[in-house]
């Protein structure tokens, strides 16, 4: 499960949903598009909620891991929708895997040509 933070609100959703929302939002931002997605989540108080998100340029979204034993809510329809939209867009995910090692900079160096060498 992951905490999906959207416009100051934190929602607890399944990993796949969180990652797809971020990837889909990035795709929409790159193309200058917008869309709405409706998903099931747990709010900050632990209640089941239905959230309607407007994904567009400038809408800050963040996902972070969570340590909870709550069951994932059913979001099959929106997962399928976002996967179809991403497949049609032909975009490739640029995100780091969730098991990325924090002391490794290779993904940044490869994707963005950052130089992390330090001078003594």
DSSP file (Angstrom, degrees, kcal/mol; ACC not computed):
  #  RESIDUE AA STRUCTURE BP1 BP2  ACC     N-H-->O    O-->H-N    N-H-->O    O-->H-N    TCO  KAPPA ALPHA  PHI   PSI    X-CA   Y-CA   Z-CA
    1    1 A X              0   0    0      0, 0.0    65,-1.6     0, 0.0     2,-0.3   0.000 360.0 360.0 360.0 150.8    0.0    0.0    0.0
    2    2 A X  E     -AB  13  65A   0     11,-3.3    11,-2.8    63,-0.2     2,-0.6  -0.965 360.0-121.1-134.4 150.3    1.1    3.6   -0.7
    3    3 A X  E     -AB  12  64A   0     61,-3.0    61,-2.2    -2,-0.3     2,-0.7  -0.835  26.2-159.9 -87.6 122.5    0.1    7.0    0.5
    4    4 A X  E     -AB  11  63A   0      7,-3.8     7,-2.4    -2,-0.6     2,-0.6  -0.925   4.9-159.4-104.7 114.3   -0.9    9.1   -2.4
    5    5 A X  E     +AB  10  62A   0     57,-3.5    57,-2.0    -2,-0.7     2,-0.4  -0.856  15.4 173.2-101.4 122.8   -0.8   12.8   -1.6
    6    6 A X  E >   -AB   9  61A   0      3,-2.8     3,-1.9    -2,-0.6    55,-0.2  -0.976  68.4 -22.5-134.7 116.4   -2.9   15.0   -3.8
    7    7 A X  T 3  S-     0   0    0     53,-1.3    -1,-0.1    -2,-0.4     3,-0.1   0.891 128.5 -46.9  48.7  48.0   -3.3   18.7   -3.2
    8    8 A X  T 3  S+     0   0    0      1,-0.2     2,-0.4    52,-0.2    -1,-0.3   0.354 116.3 110.5  82.8  -5.8   -2.5   18.3    0.5
    9    9 A X  E <   -A    6   0A   0     -3,-1.9    -3,-2.8    34,-0.0     2,-0.5  -0.841  57.4-144.7-103.2 139.5   -4.8   15.2    1.1
   10   10 A X  E     -A    5   0A   0     -2,-0.4     2,-0.4    -5,-0.2    34,-0.3  -0.900  16.6-175.9-107.0 129.6   -3.3   11.8    1.8
   11   11 A X  E     -A    4   0A   0     -7,-2.4    -7,-3.8    -2,-0.5     2,-0.6  -0.972  20.8-137.3-123.4 136.7   -5.1    8.7    0.4
   12   12 A X  E     +AC   3  42A   0     30,-2.9    30,-1.9    -2,-0.4     2,-0.3  -0.854  39.7 154.7 -96.5 118.8   -4.0    5.1    1.1
   13   13 A X  E     -A    2   0A   0    -11,-2.8   -11,-3.3    -2,-0.6    28,-0.1  -0.847  46.6 -77.8-136.0 169.8   -4.2    3.1   -2.1
   14   14 A X     >  -     0   0    0     -2,-0.3     4,-2.4   -13,-0.2     5,-0.2  -0.292  44.3-111.3 -66.4 156.2   -2.6   -0.1   -3.5
   15   15 A X  H  > S+     0   0    0      1,-0.2     4,-2.7     2,-0.2     5,-0.2   0.914 116.3  50.3 -55.1 -48.1    0.9    0.1   -5.0
   16   16 A X  H  > S+     0   0    0      1,-0.2     4,-2.4     2,-0.2    -1,-0.2   0.907 110.8  49.0 -62.2 -42.1   -0.3   -0.4   -8.6
   17   17 A X  H  > S+     0   0    0      2,-0.2     4,-2.6     1,-0.2    -1,-0.2   0.940 112.5  48.1 -61.8 -47.6   -2.9    2.3   -8.3
   18   18 A X  H  X S+     0   0    0     -4,-2.4     4,-2.1     1,-0.2    -2,-0.2   0.931 113.5  46.5 -60.1 -47.2   -0.5    4.8   -6.8
   19   19 A X  H  X S+     0   0    0     -4,-2.7     4,-2.6     1,-0.2    -1,-0.2   0.896 113.4  48.7 -64.7 -40.0    2.2    4.1   -9.5
   20   20 A X  H  X S+     0   0    0     -4,-2.4     4,-3.2    -5,-0.2     5,-0.3   0.893 108.6  53.1 -68.0 -39.0   -0.3    4.3  -12.3
   21   21 A X  H  X S+     0   0    0     -4,-2.6     4,-2.5     2,-0.2    -2,-0.2   0.934 112.7  45.2 -60.3 -45.2   -1.8    7.6  -11.1
   22   22 A X  H  X S+     0   0    0     -4,-2.1     4,-2.3    -5,-0.2    -2,-0.2   0.944 116.3  45.1 -63.3 -48.1    1.7    9.1  -11.0
   23   23 A X  H  X S+     0   0    0     -4,-2.6     4,-2.2     1,-0.2    -2,-0.2   0.910 115.1  47.3 -64.2 -42.5    2.6    7.8  -14.4
   24   24 A X  H  X S+     0   0    0     -4,-3.2     4,-2.5     2,-0.2    -1,-0.2   0.907 111.4  51.0 -66.0 -41.6   -0.7    8.8  -16.0
   25   25 A X  H  X S+     0   0    0     -4,-2.5     4,-2.5    -5,-0.3    -2,-0.2   0.904 110.4  49.8 -61.4 -41.6   -0.5   12.3  -14.5
   26   26 A X  H  X S+     0   0    0     -4,-2.3     4,-2.4     2,-0.2    -1,-0.2   0.906 110.4  50.0 -64.0 -41.3    3.0   12.7  -15.8
   27   27 A X  H  X S+     0   0    0     -4,-2.2     4,-1.6     1,-0.2     6,-0.2   0.921 112.0  47.5 -63.0 -44.3    1.9   11.5  -19.3
   28   28 A X  H  X>S+     0   0    0     -4,-2.5     5,-2.3     1,-0.2     4,-0.9   0.905 111.5  50.9 -63.7 -41.3   -1.0   14.0  -19.2
   29   29 A X  H ><5S+     0   0    0     -4,-2.5     3,-0.6     1,-0.2    -2,-0.2   0.912 108.2  52.0 -63.8 -42.4    1.3   16.8  -18.1
   30   30 A X  H 3<5S+     0   0    0     -4,-2.4    -1,-0.2     1,-0.2    -2,-0.2   0.855 115.8  41.0 -62.2 -34.2    3.8   16.1  -20.9
   31   31 A X  H 3<5S-     0   0    0     -4,-1.6    -1,-0.2    -5,-0.2    -2,-0.2   0.531 111.5-117.7 -92.4  -6.2    1.0   16.3  -23.5
   32   32 A X  T <<5S+     0   0    0     -4,-0.9    -3,-0.2    -3,-0.6    -4,-0.1   0.675  71.9 131.6  77.7  17.0   -0.8   19.3  -21.9
   33   33 A X      < -     0   0    0     -5,-2.3    24,-0.5    -6,-0.2     2,-0.3  -0.264  41.9-153.6 -94.2-178.1   -3.8   17.1  -21.4
   34   34 A X        +     0   0    0     22,-0.2     2,-0.3    -3,-0.1    22,-0.2  -0.980  14.7 167.0-151.9 155.7   -6.1   16.5  -18.4
   35   35 A X  E     - D   0  55A   0     20,-2.0    20,-3.2    -2,-0.3     2,-0.4  -0.972  27.6-122.2-161.2 164.2   -8.4   13.7  -17.2
   36   36 A X  E     - D   0  54A   0     -2,-0.3     2,-0.4    18,-0.2    18,-0.2  -0.913  20.1-168.8-113.6 145.2  -10.3   12.6  -14.1
   37   37 A X  E     - D   0  53A   0     16,-2.1    16,-3.2    -2,-0.4     2,-0.5  -0.999   7.9-155.1-131.9 138.2   -9.9    9.4  -12.3
   38   38 A X  E     + D   0  52A   0     -2,-0.4     2,-0.3    14,-0.2    14,-0.2  -0.953  24.7 167.0-113.2 125.3  -12.2    8.0   -9.6
   39   39 A X  E     - D   0  51A   0     12,-2.7    12,-3.2    -2,-0.5     2,-0.4  -0.945  36.1-115.5-139.4 159.3  -10.7    5.5   -7.2
   40   40 A X  E     + D   0  50A   0     -2,-0.3     2,-0.3    10,-0.2    10,-0.2  -0.760  47.1 151.2 -92.6 138.7  -11.4    3.8   -3.9
   41   41 A X  E     - D   0  49A   0      8,-2.6     8,-3.5    -2,-0.4     2,-0.5  -0.933  46.3-104.9-154.1 171.9   -9.0    4.7   -1.0
   42   42 A X  E     -CD  12  48A   0    -30,-1.9   -30,-2.9    -2,-0.3     6,-0.2  -0.931  37.2-139.6-103.3 134.3   -8.7    5.1    2.7
   43   43 A X    >   -     0   0    0      4,-2.6     3,-2.1    -2,-0.5   -32,-0.1  -0.229  37.3 -85.3 -82.7-178.7   -8.6    8.6    4.0
   44   44 A X  T 3  S+     0   0    0    -34,-0.3   -33,-0.1     1,-0.3    -1,-0.1   0.757 130.3  54.1 -60.8 -25.2   -6.3    9.9    6.7
   45   45 A X  T 3  S-     0   0    0      2,-0.1    -1,-0.3     1,-0.0    -3,-0.0   0.478 120.1-107.8 -87.0  -3.3   -8.9    8.8    9.3
   46   46 A X  S <  S+     0   0    0     -3,-2.1     2,-0.2     1,-0.3    -2,-0.1   0.474  73.6 137.0  91.6   2.9   -8.9    5.2    8.0
   47   47 A X        -     0   0    0      1,-0.1    -4,-2.6    -5,-0.0     2,-0.4  -0.566  61.2-109.7 -82.8 146.9  -12.4    5.4    6.4
   48   48 A X  E     +D   42   0A   0     -6,-0.2     2,-0.3    -2,-0.2    -6,-0.2  -0.612  48.0 175.0 -72.2 130.3  -13.1    4.0    2.9
   49   49 A X  E     -D   41   0A   0     -8,-3.5    -8,-2.6    -2,-0.4     2,-0.6  -0.926  33.9-129.6-134.6 159.3  -13.7    6.9    0.5
   50   50 A X  E     -D   40   0A   0     -2,-0.3     2,-0.4   -10,-0.2   -10,-0.2  -0.963  30.3-162.9-106.6 123.1  -14.2    7.4   -3.2
   51   51 A X  E     -D   39   0A   0    -12,-3.2   -12,-2.7    -2,-0.6     2,-0.6  -0.907  12.1-159.5-113.5 134.4  -11.9   10.0   -4.5
   52   52 A X  E     -D   38   0A   0     -2,-0.4     2,-0.4   -14,-0.2   -14,-0.2  -0.954  17.8-166.9-110.7 114.4  -12.2   11.9   -7.8
   53   53 A X  E     -D   37   0A   0    -16,-3.2   -16,-2.1    -2,-0.6     2,-0.7  -0.856  16.8-147.1-107.1 135.5   -8.9   13.3   -8.9
   54   54 A X  E     -D   36   0A   0     -2,-0.4     2,-0.6   -18,-0.2   -18,-0.2  -0.903  18.9-160.5 -96.4 112.5   -8.4   15.9  -11.7
   55   55 A X  E     +D   35   0A   0    -20,-3.2   -20,-2.0    -2,-0.7     2,-0.3  -0.855  33.8 123.5 -98.5 120.3   -5.0   15.1  -13.3
   56   56 A X    >   -     0   0    0     -2,-0.6     3,-1.7   -22,-0.2   -27,-0.2  -0.936  65.7 -53.2-159.5 176.9   -3.5   18.0  -15.2
   57   57 A X  T 3  S+     0   0    0    -24,-0.5     3,-0.1    -2,-0.3   -31,-0.0  -0.371 121.5  20.3 -60.6 138.1   -0.4   20.1  -15.5
   58   58 A X  T 3  S+     0   0    0      1,-0.2     2,-0.9    -2,-0.0    -1,-0.2   0.399  84.5 127.6  85.0  -3.1    0.5   21.7  -12.2
   59   59 A X    <   -     0   0    0     -3,-1.7     2,-0.3   -34,-0.1    -1,-0.2  -0.772  56.6-139.2 -88.1 106.0   -1.5   19.3  -10.0
   60   60 A X        +     0   0    0     -2,-0.9   -53,-1.3    -3,-0.1     2,-0.4  -0.482  28.4 173.8 -72.2 127.5    1.2   18.1   -7.4
   61   61 A X  E     +B    6   0A   0     -2,-0.3     2,-0.3   -55,-0.2   -55,-0.2  -0.991   6.4 178.3-133.2 140.3    1.0   14.4   -6.7
   62   62 A X  E     -B    5   0A   0    -57,-2.0   -57,-3.5    -2,-0.4     2,-0.4  -0.997  10.3-161.3-141.2 143.7    3.3   12.2   -4.6
   63   63 A X  E     +B    4   0A   0     -2,-0.3     2,-0.3   -59,-0.2   -59,-0.2  -0.988  13.3 175.2-124.9 137.2    3.3    8.6   -3.7
   64   64 A X  E     -B    3   0A   0    -61,-2.2   -61,-3.0    -2,-0.4    -2,-0.0  -0.981  35.2 -95.9-139.1 152.3    5.2    7.1   -0.8
   65   65 A X  E     -B    2   0A   0     -2,-0.3     2,-0.3   -63,-0.2   -63,-0.2  -0.210  36.9-160.6 -65.1 156.1    5.4    3.6    0.7
   66   66 A X        -     0   0    0    -65,-1.6     2,-0.8     2,-0.1    -1,-0.0  -0.974  18.2-138.2-137.0 149.8    3.3    2.8    3.7
   67   67 A X        +     0   0    0     -2,-0.3     2,-0.3     2,-0.0   -65,-0.1  -0.805  53.4 130.1-111.2  89.3    3.5    0.1    6.3
   68   68 A X        -     0   0    0     -2,-0.8    -2,-0.1     2,-0.1     0, 0.0  -0.957  53.0-148.5-138.4 155.0   -0.1   -1.1    6.8
   69   69 A X        +     0   0    0     -2,-0.3     2,-0.1     2,-0.1    -1,-0.0   0.223  56.2 129.1-107.3  13.8   -1.9   -4.3    6.8
   70   70 A X        -     0   0    0      1,-0.1     2,-0.1     3,-0.0    -2,-0.1  -0.383  65.1-109.1 -65.7 145.0   -5.1   -2.9    5.4
   71   71 A X        -     0   0    0      1,-0.1     2,-0.1    -2,-0.1    -1,-0.1  -0.481  35.4-104.1 -74.0 147.5   -6.5   -4.8    2.5
   72   72 A X        -     0   0    0     -2,-0.1     2,-0.2     1,-0.1    -1,-0.1  -0.463  35.8-124.4 -68.5 141.6   -6.3   -3.1   -0.9
   73   73 A X        -     0   0    0    -33,-0.2     2,-0.7    -2,-0.1   -59,-0.2  -0.490  35.0 -88.6 -83.8 159.2   -9.6   -1.8   -2.1
   74   74 A X        +     0   0    0     -2,-0.2   -34,-0.2     1,-0.1    -1,-0.1  -0.573  60.2 148.3 -75.6 110.3  -11.1   -2.8   -5.5
   75   75 A X     >  +     0   0    0     -2,-0.7     4,-2.4   -36,-0.1     5,-0.2  -0.029  24.2 127.0-127.0  27.6   -9.8   -0.4   -8.2
   76   76 A X  H  > S+     0   0    0      1,-0.2     4,-2.5     2,-0.2     5,-0.2   0.874  71.9  52.0 -56.0 -41.6   -9.7   -2.9  -11.1
   77   77 A X  H  > S+     0   0    0      1,-0.2     4,-2.3     2,-0.2    -1,-0.2   0.933 113.0  41.9 -65.4 -45.9  -11.7   -0.6  -13.4
   78   78 A X  H  > S+     0   0    0      2,-0.2     4,-2.7     1,-0.2     5,-0.2   0.853 113.3  54.1 -72.2 -32.4   -9.6    2.5  -13.0
   79   79 A X  H  X S+     0   0    0     -4,-2.4     4,-2.4     2,-0.2    -2,-0.2   0.942 111.1  46.1 -61.9 -46.9   -6.4    0.4  -13.2
   80   80 A X  H  X S+     0   0    0     -4,-2.5     4,-2.3    -5,-0.2    -2,-0.2   0.914 112.6  50.8 -61.4 -43.6   -7.6   -1.0  -16.5
   81   81 A X  H  X S+     0   0    0     -4,-2.3     4,-2.5     2,-0.2    -2,-0.2   0.942 112.0  45.4 -60.1 -49.9   -8.6    2.4  -17.7
   82   82 A X  H  X S+     0   0    0     -4,-2.7     4,-2.6     1,-0.2     5,-0.2   0.890 111.8  52.3 -65.5 -38.1   -5.2    4.0  -16.9
   83   83 A X  H  X S+     0   0    0     -4,-2.4     4,-2.4    -5,-0.2    -1,-0.2   0.908 110.9  48.1 -62.4 -41.3   -3.3    1.1  -18.4
   84   84 A X  H  X S+     0   0    0     -4,-2.3     4,-2.2     2,-0.2    -2,-0.2   0.922 112.6  47.9 -64.5 -43.8   -5.3    1.4  -21.6
   85   85 A X  H  X S+     0   0    0     -4,-2.5     4,-1.5     1,-0.2    -2,-0.2   0.903 113.2  47.8 -64.9 -40.9   -4.7    5.2  -21.8
   86   86 A X  H  X>S+     0   0    0     -4,-2.6     4,-1.2     2,-0.2     5,-0.9   0.898 110.3  52.1 -66.5 -39.9   -1.0    4.8  -21.1
   87   87 A X  H  <5S+     0   0    0     -4,-2.4     3,-0.3     1,-0.2    -2,-0.2   0.897 109.9  49.4 -63.2 -40.0   -0.7    2.0  -23.8
   88   88 A X  H  <5S+     0   0    0     -4,-2.2    -1,-0.2     1,-0.2    -2,-0.2   0.818 107.4  54.9 -67.4 -30.7   -2.4    4.3  -26.3
   89   89 A X  H  <5S-     0   0    0     -4,-1.5    -1,-0.2    -5,-0.2    -2,-0.2   0.746  98.5-139.6 -76.6 -21.8   -0.1    7.2  -25.5
   90   90 A X  T  <5 +     0   0    0     -4,-1.2    -3,-0.1    -3,-0.3     2,-0.1   0.680  46.4 153.8  73.1  16.6    3.0    5.0  -26.2
   91   91 A X      < -     0   0    0     -5,-0.9     2,-0.4     1,-0.0    -1,-0.2  -0.419  37.0-140.5 -80.3 156.0    4.8    6.5  -23.2
   92   92 A X        -     0   0    0     -2,-0.1     2,-0.2     2,-0.0    -1,-0.0  -0.941  24.9-110.4-114.9 136.7    7.5    4.7  -21.3
   93   93 A X        -     0   0    0     -2,-0.4   -70,-0.0     1,-0.1     0, 0.0  -0.454  27.4-175.7 -67.7 133.5    7.8    4.8  -17.6
   94   94 A X        +     0   0    0     -2,-0.2    -1,-0.1     2,-0.1    17,-0.1   0.351  44.6 118.2-107.3   2.4   10.8    6.8  -16.3
   95   95 A X        -     0   0    0      1,-0.1     2,-0.2   -76,-0.1     3,-0.1  -0.211  67.4-110.2 -71.1 159.9   10.3    6.1  -12.6
   96   96 A X        -     0   0    0      1,-0.1    -1,-0.1     2,-0.0    -2,-0.1  -0.612  39.5-100.4 -83.5 148.3   12.7    4.3  -10.4
   97   97 A X    >   -     0   0    0     -2,-0.2     3,-1.8     1,-0.1    -1,-0.1  -0.331  30.0-116.1 -64.6 153.9   11.7    0.9   -9.1
   98   98 A X  T 3  S+     0   0    0      1,-0.3    -1,-0.1    -3,-0.1   -33,-0.1   0.769 115.5  55.8 -63.8 -24.8   10.3    0.8   -5.5
   99   99 A X  T 3  S+     0   0    0      2,-0.1    -1,-0.3     3,-0.0    -2,-0.1   0.185  77.6 142.6 -93.6  18.7   13.3   -1.3   -4.5
  100  100 A X    <   -     0   0    0     -3,-1.8     2,-0.5     1,-0.1    -4,-0.0  -0.318  57.0-117.8 -58.9 137.4   15.8    1.2   -5.7
  101  101 A X    >   -     0   0    0      1,-0.1     3,-1.9     2,-0.0    -1,-0.1  -0.689  15.5-143.1 -81.0 123.5   18.8    1.5   -3.5
  102  102 A X  T 3  S+     0   0    0     -2,-0.5    -1,-0.1     1,-0.3    -2,-0.1   0.744  98.0  55.6 -62.2 -24.2   19.0    5.1   -2.0
  103  103 A X  T 3  S+     0   0    0      2,-0.0     2,-0.5    -3,-0.0    -1,-0.3   0.492  90.6  91.0 -87.9  -0.7   22.8    5.2   -2.2
  104  104 A X    <   +     0   0    0     -3,-1.9     4,-0.1     1,-0.1     3,-0.1  -0.804  44.5 175.6 -96.4 132.8   22.8    4.3   -5.9
  105  105 A X     >  +     0   0    0     -2,-0.5     4,-2.6     1,-0.1     3,-0.4   0.301  50.8 106.6-112.2   5.7   22.8    7.2   -8.4
  106  106 A X  H  > S+     0   0    0      1,-0.2     4,-2.9     2,-0.2     5,-0.2   0.854  76.3  54.3 -59.7 -37.3   23.1    5.2  -11.5
  107  107 A X  H  > S+     0   0    0      1,-0.2     4,-2.5     2,-0.2     5,-0.3   0.907 112.1  44.6 -64.5 -39.8   19.5    5.7  -12.6
  108  108 A X  H  > S+     0   0    0     -3,-0.4     4,-2.6     2,-0.2     6,-0.9   0.914 114.0  49.4 -68.3 -42.5   19.9    9.4  -12.4
  109  109 A X  H  X S+     0   0    0     -4,-2.6     4,-1.2     4,-0.2    -2,-0.2   0.917 115.8  43.4 -62.4 -43.0   23.2    9.4  -14.1
  110  110 A X  H  < S+     0   0    0     -4,-2.9    -2,-0.2    -5,-0.2    -1,-0.2   0.934 122.7  35.1 -69.2 -46.6   21.8    7.2  -16.9
  111  111 A X  H  < S+     0   0    0     -4,-2.5    -2,-0.2    -5,-0.2    -3,-0.2   0.824 134.2  20.7 -80.1 -32.2   18.5    9.0  -17.4
  112  112 A X  H  < S-     0   0    0     -4,-2.6    -3,-0.2    -5,-0.3    -2,-0.2   0.387  92.0-123.6-123.3   2.6   19.5   12.6  -16.8
  113  113 A X     <  +     0   0    0     -4,-1.2    -4,-0.2    -5,-0.4     2,-0.2   0.804  49.4 167.6  56.5  32.6   23.3   12.8  -17.3
  114  114 A X        -     0   0    0     -6,-0.9     2,-0.7    -9,-0.1    -1,-0.2  -0.488  31.0-139.9 -72.5 147.4   23.7   14.1  -13.8
  115  115 A X        +     0   0    0     -2,-0.2    -1,-0.0     1,-0.1    -6,-0.0  -0.930  23.9 174.4-112.7 109.5   27.3   14.2  -12.5
  116  116 A X        +     0   0    0     -2,-0.7     2,-0.1     2,-0.1    -1,-0.1   0.244  35.0 128.4 -97.9  12.1   27.4   13.2   -8.9
  117  117 A X        -     0   0    0      1,-0.0     2,-0.3     0, 0.0    -2,-0.1  -0.432  48.5-145.7 -69.5 142.5   31.2   13.1   -8.6
  118  118 A X        -     0   0    0     -2,-0.1     2,-0.4     2,-0.0    -2,-0.1  -0.810   4.4-134.9-107.8 151.1   32.6   15.1   -5.8
  119  119 A X              0   0    0     -2,-0.3     0, 0.0     1,-0.1     0, 0.0  -0.838 360.0 360.0-104.4 142.9   35.8   17.1   -5.8
  120  120 A X              0   0    0     -2,-0.4    -1,-0.1     0, 0.0    -2,-0.0   0.437 360.0 360.0 -95.2 360.0   38.2   16.9   -2.9
